[in-house]
Amino acid sequence: MIESDRWKLAQNYEQNWWQNQAEKMDLSFYKGFAEQVLEAINPYFSINSDTHILEIGSGAAGIITHLNSDYRFAIDPLEDFYSQIKKFSDYRDKNVIYKTGIGENLPFENEFFDLIIIDNVLDHCANPALVLDELKRVLKKNGVVFFRQNTYHHWGKFIRIIMEFFKIDKGHPHTFTKRDLKKLILEKNFTIISYKRGSYFKTWLKEIKSKRLLDKVKAILLVNRDKVTLVLKKSY
């Protein structure tokens, strides 16, 4: 858990980032992400017109705008900002219900959703443990969660703790290793039914070859990130 001022700093950073990127950003990446969600959940769950879906931290448009269901909801603390940018609102599926709110206090009744998507959100939150509590509360008994998060190895986390002390990365107050995530998820009584990781080495190779100085610095310091993709169910 972090202090309120730290969370607000992260949200201000996030808003400024999206505002600066809006004109040149190609939002079609959301369609690719939606295809990845479907691929991950397909062995365990199928979406139909009655599937109740929630995306936590939907951002400019969200993965959810490319999924097919009559019951789609998205929530983000910066929704009032995103909805005012024409490029973002024009891209969205108008049948999705977008709400302003936080993952720590979801405005939905218990066991309302069949599918919940939370993609690289936990490191932005004030209280990741409480977000998982709320996520579990609103998930139906047989529902599933698509969960994806950037992670760091132990050395990378150590460097990022130092970065956090100096507020170098204002947008990401939390840093997770894969072990951190697994521990937190299991403590919250979720079952991991699918686990897929990326590759630290591939990320390092990409960043060391990058023309961006920041990427090269991260590679030299070995602060490159990986990505873990999980499909979760409630444990009983």
Secondary structure as GFF3:
##gff-version 3
##sequence-region A 1 236
A	DSSP	alpha_helix	4	21	.	.	.	ID=ss1
A	DSSP	alpha_helix	29	41	.	.	.	ID=ss2
A	DSSP	beta_strand	52	56	.	.	.	ID=ss3
A	DSSP	three_ten_helix	63	66	.	.	.	ID=ss4
A	DSSP	beta_strand	71	76	.	.	.	ID=ss5
A	DSSP	alpha_helix	79	82	.	.	.	ID=ss6
A	DSSP	alpha_helix	86	91	.	.	.	ID=ss7
A	DSSP	beta_strand	97	100	.	.	.	ID=ss8
A	DSSP	beta_strand	113	119	.	.	.	ID=ss9
A	DSSP	three_ten_helix	122	124	.	.	.	ID=ss10
A	DSSP	alpha_helix	128	138	.	.	.	ID=ss11
A	DSSP	beta_strand	139	152	.	.	.	ID=ss12
A	DSSP	alpha_helix	154	165	.	.	.	ID=ss13
A	DSSP	alpha_helix	178	187	.	.	.	ID=ss14
A	DSSP	beta_strand	190	197	.	.	.	ID=ss15
A	DSSP	alpha_helix	200	208	.	.	.	ID=ss16
A	DSSP	alpha_helix	213	220	.	.	.	ID=ss17
A	DSSP	beta_strand	225	234	.	.	.	ID=ss18
###
